Amino acid sequence: MKNVIVGQSGGPTAVINASLYGVVKEALAHGEEIGHVYGMVHGIEGFLNGQYLDLGKELTAEELERLKLTPAAYLGSCRFKLPEDLGAEFYPQVFARFEELEIGYFFYIGGNDSMDTVSKLSRYGAQVGSPIRFIGIPKTIDNDLIETDHTPGFGSAAKYVASTVREIVLDATVYCQKAVTIIELMGRHAGWLTAASVLARKYPGDNPVLIYLPEADFDLEQFARDLEAALEKQNCVIVCVSEGISDKDGTFICEYGSEAALDNFGHKMLTGCGKVLEQFVRSRFGVKVRSVELNVSQRCSGMVVSATDVEEAARAGVNGVKMALKGTTGVMVGFARVSGAGEAYRMECRAVDVDQVCNREKAVPREWITGDGNDIGQAFIDYALPLIQGEARREMEDGLPKYLYRK
């Protein structure tokens, strides 16, 4: 009998704990094969420092169910890049800790960099003949993991974006003077989340009128022409932009204002393109203009969660455990859309080689971007609508959501 270790890494989502729920519940259901179910506190970084919990003892059955609908990472997260050199001292150290806890199954819930962790640990394990099975459970609101139709977290974030943009549209249209509202959304290189703003429209031509993704080059003068044409047709114009929009030379628009800082992985920390465009519109057009940055609300809102997303996130965790118990290792749980044309949406889980996933990004197909790079076509709408369906039955207390907090 071997034990399970599970961790969460990278940016949280509204449903990352649903995947943790799936792993824990399924693992506890296999008491004949699995002993303890440990949770890493603050991911692999915290685990290396001896921080972990026995989740089978930590959580009651009631708390486990509450975990499923709690946003953010219950175990805590980290942004810790493993050494590229598999001969580094780090690897024997972490595997010694695995041995101390008699770990037989390792699950890591995260995005691209987290799948890189799964890849490196599984490759090192193969080198030293370790029997531990390493499984990646996908999550990211950015929806940019390859080899999967979509990722847990995206559906709820897309639902939040579409709902919030629709509300901003209603608010922005109460006055009769010319006005522009620029909404900046998350998305460094992939514009999936910004594309979801198209779902806010109630009819063709409705706001947001202009939508710009990183997949299409952004030009300030073309933007000015787009905006001028839009203002000729209506007084209020809503513009949605990804934080990572860039010009033809690859310079981020946010860098027009100031140099972007770098995170621990060397990625540019992109915020501020909305402010850059706000100043541009104000100086060029002289109309009332404001910029709104939705920021972390896109990933932490549990009140606008998609029931479909919650259930699929939990299924990813459950299927990860099932794959590991069958002897599978070095894989990520991927989603495959199996419904045909005209059929109701259906999804199945499958194992994909984690080495084919990590350090690569899935972009919005260029043919889904229309209107000379300033709009989103029907193909995206057909893709995204099934993922935002359903309302979760959340527990409330004193008029507020009742979430689970780590003791």
C-alpha positions as CSV (number, residue, x, y, z in Angstrom):
1,M,0.0,0.0,0.0
2,K,1.4,3.4,-1.0
3,N,0.4,7.0,-0.3
4,V,-0.8,9.9,-2.4
5,I,0.7,13.4,-2.5
6,V,-1.2,16.2,-4.3
7,G,-0.4,19.8,-4.8
8,Q,-1.6,23.0,-6.4
9,S,0.6,25.4,-8.4
10,G,0.5,28.6,-10.3
11,G,-2.4,31.1,-10.4
12,P,-5.6,29.9,-8.6
13,T,-9.0,29.5,-10.3
14,A,-12.5,29.3,-9.2
15,V,-12.5,25.5,-9.6
16,I,-8.9,24.3,-8.9
17,N,-10.3,23.0,-5.5
18,A,-12.9,21.0,-7.4
19,S,-9.9,19.1,-9.0
20,L,-8.4,18.7,-5.5
21,Y,-11.7,17.4,-4.3
22,G,-11.8,14.8,-7.2
23,V,-8.3,13.6,-6.4
24,V,-8.9,13.3,-2.6
25,K,-12.4,11.7,-2.8
26,E,-11.3,9.1,-5.4
27,A,-8.1,8.3,-3.6
28,L,-9.9,7.8,-0.3
29,A,-12.3,5.5,-2.1
30,H,-9.4,3.1,-2.8
31,G,-8.4,2.3,0.7
32,E,-7.2,-1.2,-0.3
33,E,-4.5,0.3,-2.6
34,I,-3.9,3.8,-1.1
35,G,-3.0,4.6,2.5
36,H,-2.7,8.3,3.3
37,V,-3.7,11.2,1.1
38,Y,-1.2,14.0,1.7
39,G,-1.5,17.6,0.4
40,M,1.5,19.8,-0.3
41,V,1.1,23.2,1.4
42,H,2.4,25.8,-1.2
43,G,3.1,23.2,-3.8
44,I,6.4,21.5,-4.4
45,E,8.3,24.4,-2.8
46,G,6.4,24.0,0.5
47,F,6.7,20.2,0.3
48,L,10.5,20.4,0.1
49,N,10.4,22.5,3.3
50,G,8.4,19.8,5.0
51,Q,5.0,21.5,4.7
52,Y,2.1,19.0,4.0
53,L,-1.2,17.9,5.5
54,D,-2.9,14.5,5.8
55,L,-6.1,15.4,4.0
56,G,-7.9,12.2,5.0
57,K,-7.6,13.4,8.6
58,E,-7.8,17.1,7.9
59,L,-11.1,17.1,6.1
60,T,-14.5,15.8,7.2
61,A,-16.9,14.5,4.6
62,E,-18.9,17.8,4.9
63,E,-15.7,19.9,4.5
64,L,-14.7,17.9,1.5
65,E,-17.9,18.7,-0.2
66,R,-17.5,22.4,0.6
67,L,-14.0,22.3,-0.8
68,K,-15.5,21.5,-4.2
69,L,-17.1,25.0,-4.4
70,T,-14.4,27.0,-2.7
71,P,-12.4,29.2,-5.1
72,A,-8.6,29.8,-4.9
73,A,-6.1,27.1,-3.9
74,Y,-7.0,25.5,-0.6
75,L,-3.5,24.1,-0.2
76,G,-1.8,27.3,-1.2
77,S,0.2,27.6,-4.4
78,C,3.7,28.5,-5.6
79,R,5.6,29.6,-8.6
80,F,8.7,27.4,-8.3
81,K,10.6,26.3,-11.4
82,L,12.4,23.0,-11.1
83,P,16.1,22.8,-12.3
84,E,16.5,22.0,-16.0
85,D,19.5,19.8,-15.1
86,L,18.1,16.5,-13.8
87,G,21.4,15.9,-12.1
88,A,20.8,18.9,-9.8
89,E,20.8,18.3,-6.1
90,F,17.1,19.2,-5.9
91,Y,15.9,15.9,-7.3
92,P,17.4,13.4,-4.9
93,Q,16.3,15.6,-2.1
94,V,12.6,15.7,-3.1
95,F,12.6,12.0,-3.9
96,A,14.1,11.3,-0.5
97,R,11.0,13.0,1.0
98,F,8.8,11.0,-1.3
99,E,10.4,7.8,0.1
100,E,10.0,9.0,3.7
101,L,6.3,9.4,3.2
102,E,6.0,6.2,1.1
103,I,4.6,8.1,-1.8
104,G,3.4,6.0,-4.7
105,Y,1.2,8.5,-6.5
106,F,2.0,12.2,-7.3
107,F,-0.7,14.6,-8.6
108,Y,0.0,18.2,-9.5
109,I,-2.9,20.6,-10.3
110,G,-1.7,23.5,-12.5
111,G,-1.0,25.1,-15.8
112,N,1.9,25.1,-18.2
113,D,4.7,25.5,-15.7
114,S,3.1,22.9,-13.4
115,M,3.1,20.4,-16.2
116,D,6.8,21.2,-16.6
117,T,7.2,20.1,-13.0
118,V,5.3,16.8,-13.7
119,S,7.5,16.2,-16.7
120,K,10.8,16.7,-14.9
121,L,9.8,14.6,-11.9
122,S,8.6,11.8,-14.1
123,R,11.7,11.8,-16.2
124,Y,14.0,11.8,-13.2
125,G,11.9,9.0,-11.7
126,A,12.4,7.0,-14.8
127,Q,16.1,7.5,-14.6
128,V,16.4,6.3,-11.1
129,G,13.8,3.5,-11.5
130,S,11.3,5.0,-9.1
131,P,7.9,3.3,-9.1
132,I,6.1,6.6,-8.3
133,R,3.4,7.5,-10.8
134,F,3.3,11.2,-11.8
135,I,0.1,12.7,-13.1
136,G,-0.7,16.3,-14.1
137,I,-4.2,17.7,-13.5
138,P,-4.8,20.7,-15.8
139,K,-6.0,24.1,-14.7
140,T,-5.7,27.6,-16.1
141,I,-8.2,30.4,-16.8
142,D,-6.0,31.2,-19.8
143,N,-7.1,28.0,-21.6
144,D,-3.7,27.8,-23.3
145,L,-2.7,24.2,-22.6
146,I,-2.3,22.1,-25.7
147,E,-3.5,18.5,-26.2
148,T,-6.8,19.3,-24.4
149,D,-10.0,20.8,-25.8
150,H,-10.1,23.2,-22.8
151,T,-8.9,23.5,-19.3
152,P,-10.7,23.6,-15.9
153,G,-11.0,27.1,-14.8
154,F,-11.6,28.7,-18.2
155,G,-15.4,28.1,-18.2
156,S,-15.9,29.9,-14.9
157,A,-13.6,32.7,-15.8
158,A,-15.3,33.1,-19.2
159,K,-18.7,33.2,-17.5
160,Y,-17.4,35.9,-15.1
161,V,-16.0,37.9,-17.9
162,A,-19.1,37.7,-20.1
163,S,-21.4,38.5,-17.1
164,T,-19.2,41.4,-15.9
165,V,-18.8,42.9,-19.3
166,R,-22.5,42.8,-19.9
167,E,-23.0,44.7,-16.6
168,I,-20.4,47.2,-17.5
169,V,-22.1,47.8,-20.9
170,L,-25.4,48.5,-19.1
171,D,-23.7,50.9,-16.7
172,A,-21.8,52.7,-19.5
173,T,-24.8,53.3,-21.7
174,V,-26.9,55.4,-19.2
175,Y,-25.6,58.7,-20.5
176,C,-26.1,60.3,-23.9
177,Q,-22.6,61.8,-24.5
178,K,-19.9,60.2,-26.5
179,A,-17.9,57.8,-24.2
180,V,-15.4,55.0,-24.5
181,T,-14.8,52.2,-21.9
182,I,-11.7,50.0,-22.2
183,I,-11.8,46.7,-20.4
184,E,-8.4,45.0,-19.9
185,L,-8.5,41.3,-19.4
186,M,-6.0,38.6,-18.5
187,G,-4.1,36.8,-21.3
188,R,-0.4,37.2,-22.0
189,H,0.0,35.4,-25.3
190,A,-3.4,33.7,-25.7
191,G,-6.6,35.6,-25.9
192,W,-9.2,33.0,-24.9
193,L,-10.4,34.9,-21.9
194,T,-10.7,38.2,-23.7
195,A,-12.5,36.4,-26.6
196,A,-15.2,35.4,-24.0
197,S,-16.3,39.0,-23.8
198,V,-18.1,38.4,-27.1
199,L,-20.6,36.3,-25.1
200,A,-21.8,39.5,-23.4
201,R,-23.5,40.7,-26.6
202,K,-27.3,40.4,-26.6
203,Y,-27.6,41.0,-30.4
204,P,-25.3,41.6,-33.4
205,G,-23.5,44.9,-33.2
206,D,-24.0,45.1,-29.4
207,N,-21.2,46.1,-27.1
208,P,-18.4,45.2,-26.7
209,V,-18.0,46.6,-30.3
210,L,-14.2,46.0,-30.5
211,I,-12.2,43.1,-29.1
212,Y,-8.5,42.7,-29.5
213,L,-6.5,39.5,-28.8
214,P,-2.7,38.9,-28.6
215,E,-3.0,36.6,-31.6
216,A,-3.5,39.6,-33.9
217,D,-1.0,42.4,-34.2
218,F,-2.2,45.6,-32.6
219,D,-1.7,49.0,-34.3
220,L,-2.6,52.2,-32.6
221,E,-3.5,54.0,-35.8
222,Q,-5.8,51.2,-36.9
223,F,-7.3,51.1,-33.5
224,A,-8.0,54.9,-33.9
225,R,-9.8,54.2,-37.2
226,D,-11.7,51.3,-35.7
227,L,-12.8,53.5,-32.8
228,E,-13.7,56.4,-35.0
229,A,-16.0,54.2,-37.1
230,A,-17.6,52.8,-34.0
231,L,-18.3,56.2,-32.5
232,E,-20.0,57.4,-35.7
233,K,-22.6,54.6,-35.2
234,Q,-23.2,54.9,-31.4
235,N,-22.4,57.2,-28.5
236,C,-21.1,54.5,-26.1
237,V,-18.3,52.1,-27.3
238,I,-16.9,49.3,-25.1
239,V,-13.5,47.9,-26.1
240,C,-12.1,44.7,-24.6
241,V,-8.4,44.0,-24.8
242,S,-6.0,41.3,-23.6
243,E,-3.2,42.5,-21.3
244,G,-0.7,40.9,-23.8
245,I,-1.7,42.8,-27.0
246,S,1.4,43.7,-28.9
247,D,2.4,45.5,-32.1
248,K,3.9,43.9,-35.3
249,D,7.4,44.1,-33.8
250,G,6.4,42.2,-30.7
251,T,6.4,45.1,-28.3
252,F,3.6,44.9,-25.7
253,I,1.3,47.9,-25.7
254,C,1.7,48.1,-22.0
255,E,5.4,48.8,-22.6
256,Y,4.4,51.9,-24.4
257,G,3.8,53.4,-21.0
258,S,6.6,51.8,-18.9
259,E,8.9,48.7,-18.9
260,A,7.1,45.6,-17.7
261,A,8.6,43.7,-14.8
262,L,9.5,40.0,-14.9
263,D,8.1,37.2,-12.7
264,N,10.0,34.2,-11.3
265,F,9.8,32.4,-14.6
266,G,11.1,35.3,-16.7
267,H,7.6,36.1,-18.0
268,K,6.8,39.8,-18.4
269,M,4.2,40.9,-15.8
270,L,1.7,42.6,-18.1
271,T,-0.7,45.2,-16.7
272,G,-1.4,48.6,-17.9
273,C,-2.3,48.4,-21.6
274,G,-5.8,49.6,-20.7
275,K,-4.3,52.8,-19.2
276,V,-2.1,53.3,-22.2
277,L,-5.1,53.1,-24.5
278,E,-7.2,55.3,-22.2
279,Q,-4.6,58.1,-22.5
280,F,-4.4,57.6,-26.2
281,V,-8.2,57.9,-26.7
282,R,-8.4,60.9,-24.4
283,S,-5.7,62.8,-26.3
284,R,-6.9,61.7,-29.8
285,F,-10.7,62.0,-29.5
286,G,-11.3,64.2,-26.5
287,V,-14.2,62.1,-25.4
288,K,-15.1,60.8,-21.9
289,V,-13.0,57.6,-21.5
290,R,-12.2,55.2,-18.7
291,S,-10.3,52.0,-18.4
292,V,-11.3,49.0,-16.2
293,E,-8.9,46.2,-15.3
294,L,-10.8,43.1,-14.0
295,N,-7.5,41.7,-12.7
296,V,-7.7,38.7,-10.2
297,S,-11.5,38.9,-10.0
298,Q,-11.5,36.9,-13.2
299,R,-10.0,33.9,-11.5
300,C,-11.3,34.1,-7.9
301,S,-15.0,34.7,-8.3
302,G,-16.9,31.7,-6.9
303,M,-20.3,33.4,-7.2
304,V,-20.4,33.2,-11.0
305,V,-18.9,29.8,-11.3
306,S,-20.0,27.5,-14.1
307,A,-21.5,24.2,-12.9
308,T,-20.1,22.5,-16.0
309,D,-16.7,23.7,-15.1
310,V,-16.9,22.5,-11.5
311,E,-18.0,19.0,-12.5
312,E,-15.3,18.7,-15.2
313,A,-12.6,19.9,-12.8
314,A,-13.7,17.2,-10.4
315,R,-13.7,14.6,-13.1
316,A,-10.2,15.6,-14.1
317,G,-9.0,14.8,-10.5
318,V,-11.0,11.5,-10.4
319,N,-9.6,10.4,-13.7
320,G,-6.1,11.3,-12.7
321,V,-6.3,8.9,-9.8
322,K,-7.8,6.1,-12.0
323,M,-5.0,6.5,-14.5
324,A,-2.4,6.3,-11.8
325,L,-3.9,3.2,-10.3
326,K,-3.8,1.5,-13.7
327,G,0.0,2.2,-13.8
328,T,0.0,5.3,-16.0
329,T,2.7,7.9,-15.4
330,G,4.1,11.0,-17.1
331,V,0.8,12.2,-18.4
332,M,-1.7,15.0,-18.1
333,V,-5.4,14.4,-17.9
334,G,-6.8,15.9,-21.2
335,F,-10.3,16.8,-22.3
336,A,-11.7,15.5,-25.6
337,R,-15.0,16.9,-27.0
338,V,-16.8,13.9,-28.4
339,S,-20.2,15.3,-29.3
340,G,-20.8,15.5,-33.0
341,A,-22.5,18.2,-35.1
342,G,-26.0,19.0,-33.7
343,E,-25.5,16.8,-30.6
344,A,-25.5,18.0,-27.1
345,Y,-22.1,18.8,-25.6
346,R,-20.2,15.8,-24.2
347,M,-16.6,15.6,-22.9
348,E,-14.3,12.6,-22.1
349,C,-11.0,12.5,-20.2
350,R,-7.9,10.9,-21.8
351,A,-4.3,10.6,-20.9
352,V,-1.8,12.8,-22.9
353,D,1.9,12.8,-22.8
354,V,2.9,15.6,-20.4
355,D,6.2,16.1,-22.3
356,Q,4.0,17.2,-25.3
357,V,2.2,19.7,-23.2
358,C,4.7,21.6,-21.1
359,N,6.4,24.8,-22.4
360,R,4.0,25.1,-25.3
361,E,0.9,27.4,-25.6
362,K,-2.4,27.0,-27.5
363,A,-3.5,30.2,-29.2
364,V,-7.0,31.2,-30.3
365,P,-7.2,30.0,-34.0
366,R,-6.6,33.0,-36.2
367,E,-9.6,32.2,-38.3
368,W,-11.8,32.7,-35.2
369,I,-10.7,36.3,-35.1
370,T,-12.7,38.4,-37.5
371,G,-13.2,42.1,-38.5
372,D,-9.6,42.7,-39.5
373,G,-8.5,41.6,-36.0
374,N,-11.0,43.5,-33.9
375,D,-13.8,41.0,-33.5
376,I,-14.6,37.4,-32.6
377,G,-16.5,35.0,-34.9
378,Q,-19.3,32.4,-34.4
379,A,-16.8,29.5,-34.2
380,F,-15.5,30.7,-30.8
381,I,-19.1,31.3,-29.5
382,D,-20.0,27.7,-30.4
383,Y,-16.9,26.5,-28.7
384,A,-17.3,28.5,-25.5
385,L,-21.0,28.5,-24.8
386,P,-21.2,24.9,-23.5
387,L,-18.4,25.6,-21.0
388,I,-20.2,28.3,-19.1
389,Q,-23.5,26.5,-18.6
390,G,-25.2,25.7,-15.2
391,E,-25.3,27.3,-11.8
392,A,-23.6,25.7,-8.8
393,R,-25.6,24.9,-5.7
394,R,-23.5,26.8,-3.2
395,E,-23.8,26.9,0.5
396,M,-24.6,30.3,2.0
397,E,-24.3,31.8,5.5
398,D,-25.6,35.2,6.6
399,G,-26.1,36.1,2.9
400,L,-22.5,35.3,1.9
401,P,-21.0,32.2,0.3
402,K,-19.6,29.7,2.8
403,Y,-16.2,28.6,1.7
404,L,-13.6,26.3,3.2
405,Y,-10.5,27.8,4.9
406,R,-7.3,25.8,5.7
407,K,-6.9,25.4,9.5
